[in-house]
């Protein structure tokens, strides 16, 4: 209960900071932001307010429509709860069927030992028919819900892939702009190590908090003198007007500082374990080489080498 009050106060503070009217919809938006359950939303907000800017009412409406408008995750959670409920009912009916089987066995034993004193079986047969019909109906409902959940997962994956492609296009455009300036620049790709294991163990909310913290570490390490582009679960950092050696030192500082953080679960305070990140650094050249591919290859090599380092 106390945590909900704290979250509500944080939401109000957030709205007040950005001079957003605390309507019911905006308050729900503030709660979602402060709870960190929508990492894509939090990353989008971080981009909008980068440099000390404030959110506008129009921008809040846009963010609500894009990230909180009847999200697939809510539908998925609803259906998963329905599956659990149906599974419980199936278990109860299975137990009932077991009881009926025991009853029938006892009746057969009684009939065998007391010939001529046959019990009335109509009630038992009717109960069995009802149970069988209900089990068949629940099984159909269960399979229908299971298929719906699979479809939602598939749509989520497609939406995520589409967003990822949009982010890649945005990054490619930024790289082209930097190349057109005719000067050397550095591209670093960052990724949190073992992110999927963290997601399986602790859920999307914790993943969102981890990504938000890592982005803050990156911004601090580069003194905000860089362009940070979120790429699904990665961050691309473009650094201009700095020597490659300086950018490398800053990248290593971001990774080492991140490894020092201790992430704890909300409510229990339980430490989720040491979380590290990897990076891949590439320097622009005047040939036709793809700087993004080079950075990706060095990031993959750093991660496969155990992570918690920057490849260059």
Secondary structure, DSSP 8 states (H G I E B T S, - for coil): -HHHHHHHHHHHHHHHHTT----HHHHHHHHHHHHT--HHHHHHHHHHTTTT----HHHHHHHIIIIITT-HHHHHHHHHHHHHHHHHHHHHHHHHHHHHHHHHHHHHHHHHHSTT-----HHHHHHHHHHHHHHHHHHHHHHHHHHHHHHHHHHHHHHHHHHHHHHHHHHHHHHHHHHHTTS-EEEEEEEETTHHHHHHHH-HHHHHHHHHHHHHHHHHHTTT-SEEEEETTEEEEEEESS-HHHHHHHHHHHHHHHHT---B-TTT--B-----EEEEEEE--SSS--HHHHHHHHHHHHHHTTSSSEE-
